[in-house]
Amino acid sequence: MAAESRTTKRPRRSAAMSPSECTLRVLSVLSDQSQHVMVLQGAGISVAAGIPDFRSKGKGIYANPSVAAAFTNLPSGWKPMWLFNKQKFDENPAPLCTLLHRLRDLQAKPTHAHKLSDLLAKQKRLTRCYTQNIDALELNPDLVHLSEENVQFLHGKIPRLPGTLAANDVADSICFIGQPVDMPSLALDLQDASMLLVLGTSLVAATACDIVADFRGHRVLVTTDPAQELVPRRVPSQHGTSAVKIGEAAPLDIVLRMDVQDFASQALATLGAV
């Protein structure tokens, strides 16, 4: 019965502001040193590093056979959507092992979006970075303020092992579709953070949607998808917190329709990194 009575609160739209005014408003809030920031990031932030995403129309691994073929060898009749299906992996681990092996060997470098989380950590304002990415660029040595202490890998990460990746190594390191995601710090992070940046994710995965729905402070989604919106707020959240901090002004919900690297570059400049 409790689930049936749960209500949702639609995001407060920012239609009165122009796109440039929205960006300036977000950067103004982000530059407030009292703001503690959670970052939720997806595959879109790593595209600029040469790592393809999965769901982009015409460009993602799931959508474009030529992109999939460049990073893995799919048997005849095998669909890219099966890469993170545990049953299909058990039947034939080679496609996923090959994909992770090739991604590991790209030696990709962090993008502006990765550097933004690192700067927030340097300023001691990063509550935590929740990443859906398995490339583990957050742990690149160039990002000296990010570590496994302040980064949560929602879907696991590519094993950093020499040579060919074995099926057992991959199975122990990756969270397959439908498997539970352990987020031991989420309840406290939702309490402590006052701003959530959602960068480079399509918000298709349930775990990511839950984080956005349960966040009670300012929420900012950066996307180039003209149809994408923020997930409605869940009241009360499944973590027992209200969607709005009592006694405070209603939090912002803003969708910035711009390239995630352009936003991160502007944010880095605003925060004094460049």
C-alpha positions, 0 to 999 in steps of 0.5 A: 500500500505504501508504494501505491500512495507514493507520489512524485513531484515534477521538476520545476522547469526553467523555461523563463530563462534563456539557455545562456541564462540557465548556464550562468545560473548553474555556474553561479550556484556551482561556484558557491563554495558552500555547495557540496556536489554529487556527480552522476556520470555516464558514458557520454563523458568518455566519448571525447576520450575516444571511448564510444558510448552504448545507446547514442543513435547511430554512434553507440555500440548497441546502435551501430554495427560498425562501432561494435565491430571496431571494439569486439568480435560478435559471433553471427546472430549475436546482438550487441545488447547481449554484451552485459547479459550474464546468461549470454556471457556464461554461454560465450564470454569472448565478446565482452572480454574482447571489448574490455581488453580493447577499451583497456588498451586504448590508454584513454585520457580523462576529459574535461568532465572527469577533471571537473569531479577531480577539481570538486574533490580538490576543493573538498566539495565532492560528496561522491562521484557515481559513475556508470562507466566501466573505463575507470578513467576516474582513477587515471593518475592525472586525476590526483584527487579522485580515488575509490574512496570518493568514486562509486563504480555502479557497473564495475570497472575494467580489470587492470591486469596485464595480457588477455582478460580471462572470463573469471576476471571479467565476471568478478569485475563487472556488474551485469544487467539485472544484478544488484548494485551495492551503494553503501554510502548513498543514503548519507550522500543524499543527506550531505550533498546540496547539488547533483550534476548529471553528466553524459547519461541517458538515465535509462538504468534504474539505479541512475534514475533512483539516484536522481529521483531521490536527490533533494537539492539542486539538480542539473542535467547536461544533455544534447538530447532535445527530448531528455528531462530530469526524472521526477522527484520521489516524495518521500524518497526510498531513503527516508528523506524529503525531496526538499530540505525543510525551511529552504527555498525550492531547489533548482531543476535545470536541463542544460541542452549543451555538450557535456565537455563544453559545460565542464570546460566552462565550469572549470574556468568558473571555478578557477582551474584554467 
